[in-house]
Amino acid sequence: MEGEDNNIIWKDKTGTYKLGYSQKLMKEQIRWQKINFAGKVALVACLLILIIMILYVLYKLDTVNFFSGVLYR
């Protein structure tokens, strides 16, 4: 039969239901949106950690007077 391969059949306690193709696509889209959001949060966290590390290194270099020591040798 044509068109039935576009439907997903699932059962629960009350009977059998069919999930339409557009509903399947919507579920897939929501799944990918969640994955993208988690990826963006992880990327922002990595960038913040990197910025904090760079600022800490610059602060430590300033306290050691590394640049002044190189200039006045």
C-alpha positions in Angstrom: 0.0 0.0 0.0 1.3 3.4 -0.9 1.8 6.0 1.8 1.9 3.6 4.7 5.7 3.6 4.8 5.5 7.4 5.6 3.7 6.5 8.9 5.2 5.2 12.0 2.9 2.8 14.0 3.2 2.6 17.7 1.1 1.0 20.5 0.3 1.9 24.0 -2.2 0.7 26.6 -5.2 2.1 24.8 -4.5 0.9 21.2 -2.5 1.5 18.0 -1.7 5.0 16.8 -0.1 6.2 13.6 2.4 9.1 13.6 2.3 11.1 10.5 5.4 12.0 8.4 5.2 15.7 9.3 5.0 14.8 13.0 8.0 12.5 12.6 9.9 15.4 10.9 8.9 17.8 13.8 10.2 15.3 16.4 13.5 15.0 14.4 13.7 18.8 14.2 13.2 19.2 17.9 15.8 16.6 18.6 18.4 18.4 16.4 17.5 21.8 18.0 18.3 20.3 21.4 21.6 18.9 20.2 22.5 22.3 18.6 21.6 24.1 21.8 23.7 21.8 23.9 26.6 22.3 21.4 26.3 26.1 21.6 26.3 26.0 25.4 29.4 23.8 25.4 31.1 26.1 22.9 30.3 29.2 24.9 31.7 27.5 28.1 34.9 26.6 26.2 35.3 30.1 25.0 34.8 31.5 28.5 37.3 29.1 29.9 39.8 30.1 27.2 39.3 33.8 27.8 39.8 33.3 31.6 43.0 31.3 31.0 44.4 34.0 28.7 43.6 36.8 31.2 45.2 34.8 34.0 48.4 34.2 31.9 48.6 37.9 31.1 48.1 38.8 34.7 50.8 36.4 35.8 53.2 37.8 33.2 52.5 41.3 34.4 53.3 40.3 38.0 56.5 38.6 37.0 57.6 41.7 35.0 58.6 39.5 32.2 58.4 42.2 29.6 60.3 44.8 31.7 63.1 42.3 32.3 63.4 41.6 28.6 63.5 45.3 27.8 66.1 46.3 30.3 68.7 43.6 29.8 
